[in-house]
Amino acid sequence: STQSTWGVTEEMFNRTFATETFTTQLSDGETIELLPNGCNIPVTFERREEYVRLVEEVRLKECETQINAIHKGLVSVVPYYLLMLMTYKELEVKVCGKSDFTVRELREWTTYENISKDDRRVQFLWQVLEDFSSSERRKFLRFVSGRERLPVKLRIIALYTKGNPDDYLPKTATCFFALELPDYSSREIMHAKLSYAIAHCLDIDTDFRAREFDENEAPQLGIDEHRQEEEEIEGDGDDDGAPSESDLDDMF
């Protein structure tokens, strides 16, 4: 029997694609005809290449309207002739930033407030980030900025604690790309605390917790109201604003 260059015989093809017609399904689930009355035209072994060509043509052009809209919006901001100077990879970096980066690149974008760049906690931070994998560094960047790509102008700030600094987690303000660091006693403690934070703080902020709620109900703050009331009643005055591991466990 007739056989294709891939070793598929006509008998094998007809057995496998017995119900296939000249139609295809688009990304939105819509089924369209590739030829007039295509739903009633079977895909035969002899017409297989025609079918493949038509499917490829339709699928490659199905987003043409959206792509043209993106192009129109982009060139309304950036002159077309400037776009022609860049490859698609270079344009991606300009628009989206760098998804993979080195600690050295991050340091170049870093500023320090109320802390010296030679402070031991700063040195611990760079050492820990060097130990991190690329994936962990992206999680760190998301923890401090809400995004996983450079450029991010990181601000490192000293976090002063009333208790043992080793009992506290690092604190961030994603809107300002700010990272507040307790004065950890060792690199190992920094590694453990930072790893815990980037693994458990997956949202840009914790103002709201994901849960089922009545659509008529106002959004609830992520902090448990009952626990907050108890803390206000106790009024021990020991809270300095830095979250502990137990705080995060309660919130997530």
N, C-alpha and C positions, 0 to 999 in steps of 0.2 A: 504494500500500500504506500501512498504518498507520505513522505516524511519531511519535517521541517529541519532547518539547520541545527535546532536544539534537540533533535532526536524524538520529537513528538510526532506520532503518526496521525493520519486523518481519523482513524478509528478511535484513538485515545482522545483526540480533541473533541470529537463529536460526543463521546461518552461523558466527558467532563463539562462541556459547555452546551449541553443539549437544550437548556432552557434560556440561554443568553440571547438577547435581542439588541438591536442598535439603539440602546438607551444607556444612560449613565446617571449616577447620582452625584449631585453637587455637594459642596461642603455644608450647605444649610439643610441637606436632606431631600431637596427637591429632585425628582427624577425627570430628565428631559430626553427628548428624542434627538438622535444624532443625524437622522435623515427623515424626510417626510414619511409619516406612518412607520417610523422606526420601531415602534413597540411590536409591530407585526412582522418585522423582517428578522429572521434568525441569523445569528453570526455563524457562518460556515467556515470550514477550514480554508476554502479558497479566498474568503473575504476577511480573514483574520487581521491582515496587515492594514486594510482599510479601516477596520473597527478601531484598532490601536491608534492609528493616526488621528481619527476623529475624536476619540476620547482625550488624547493628549492635547489637541488643539482647544477643545472646550474647557478642560480643566485649567490649562495655563492662562486662559483669558477670562475665567469666571470672576476674578477680582479686579478686572480692568477698570470698572467705574470707581471703586474705592482707591485703587492705586493712582488713578488720574486726579482724584480729589486731593490725595496726599501730596502729589507732585505740585498741583496748583497752589496749595497752601504753603509748601516749602519754598517755592520760587517767589512767592509774594513777600517772603521774609529775607531770603538769601538770594541774591542775583544768580541767575542760571549760569552765567559764565564762570562764577566762582565755584559752583558745584562741579563744573567740568574739570577743575584743577585737581580734584580729589578722587581717589578710588573709593569703592563702596565701603571698604574696611576703614579707611581714614574718615569717611563721613560718619560711620557708625561711632567711632571714638569721639568725634566732635559732638555728636548729638547725645549719645548714651553714656559716654565715659568709658574707662578701662575696667573690664570685668576681672582681669588678673593683674595684680600689682605687687610690687616688692615693698618691704618695710622701709627701705631707703626712700622710695617715692612718697610714701605716706609721711615720713619725717620731714620731707621738704615742704609739705603743706601744713605743718603743725606749728601752732603758737602756744605760748605758756603764760598762764595768769596766776599770780600769787604762788609761783613755784618755779624753781630753776630747772633748766633742761638737764642739769647734772644731778638733780635730786635722785635718791636711790630708787624711789617708786617709779620714776620716769625710765630709768635704766632697766628696772625689772620689766616694765611694760614692753620695751623694745625687744628685750631678750625673749620674752614669752611669745611675742608676735613672730619672731624669727623661728621659734619652735613650731608654731601653728602651720597647718596645711593651708593651701590656697582657699579651700572651702571654709576653713575656720576663720581665716582673715576676712573673707567676705561677710561672714556672720558677725564678726566684730564690727565691721564698718556699718552693717545694718543696725547693730545695737547702739552705735553712737550717732548715726545720721538718718536712719530710716531707708537707706539705699545701699546697694552692694557694689557700687562702682565709684572710682575716682573720676573727677576731682572732688575731694571733701577737705575743707580747711579745718582740720581737727584742732580743737582747743582743749588743752590739758589743764585742769584746775585741781588744786589741793583740796581734799575733803577732810575737814577736821572732825574728829569723833570724840565723844566724851568717855567712851569705854575703850576696850582693846580694839585697835584698828583691824586686827585679824578676824574679828567677829562680824565685820561689815562687808557688804558687797560694793563694787564700784557703782557709781550713779551717773546717768546721762541725761542730757537735755537735747533731744534730737533736732529740735528747731534751730538750735544754735551750734550743733555739731560739738557739743561740750562733753567732756569726760571728766568726772570728778573721782579722784583716786585716793583711797585711804592710805595711810603710811604703813603698808604691809611690811612685816619683819623679814620676809624672804621671797626669793623668786618663786619658790614652790607654792607659797601661799597665794601670790599673785596669779600664778597659773591656774590654781584650783578655783579661785574666786571668779576670775575672768571667764574661764571655761564654763562654769556654772551659769553665769549671767548671760552669755551669748547663746547658750543652749535653751534657756528658759524664757528669755525676754524676746519673743518672736514678733511682737507687734510694735508699731511705731510708738504707741503710747498705751497706757493702761487705764485711760479714763473710763472705758466701757469694756465689759466682758461679754464674750459671745454666749448667748443663751436664748432660749425660747421665751418670748414675752408677748403680751397682749398688744396689738397694734395701737390701741388707744392709751396704753400706758407710757408714761414718760420714761426716757432712758435712765437707767440706774448707774451710779458711779461704781467703778470696779472694786472699791474698798467696801468691805462688808459693813453696813450701817450699824448693825448691832455691836460688832467688835469695836467700831469707831466710838460708839456711845460709851462702851465700857472703859475705853482708854481715856476718854474725856473725864469720866467720873473718877477714875483712879488718879489722874492728874499728877503722875509721878515726875513729870518734867525731864525725863531722860531721853525723849525722842529728839534727835538732832536732824531728822529728815533723811538719813541714810538708810536704805532698805537692808534688811538682813535676809538670810536664806529662808528663815521661817516665814517672813513677810511674802516672799515670792511664792513659796509653796501654797500659801493661802490664796494668793491672787490668781494662780494659774491652775 
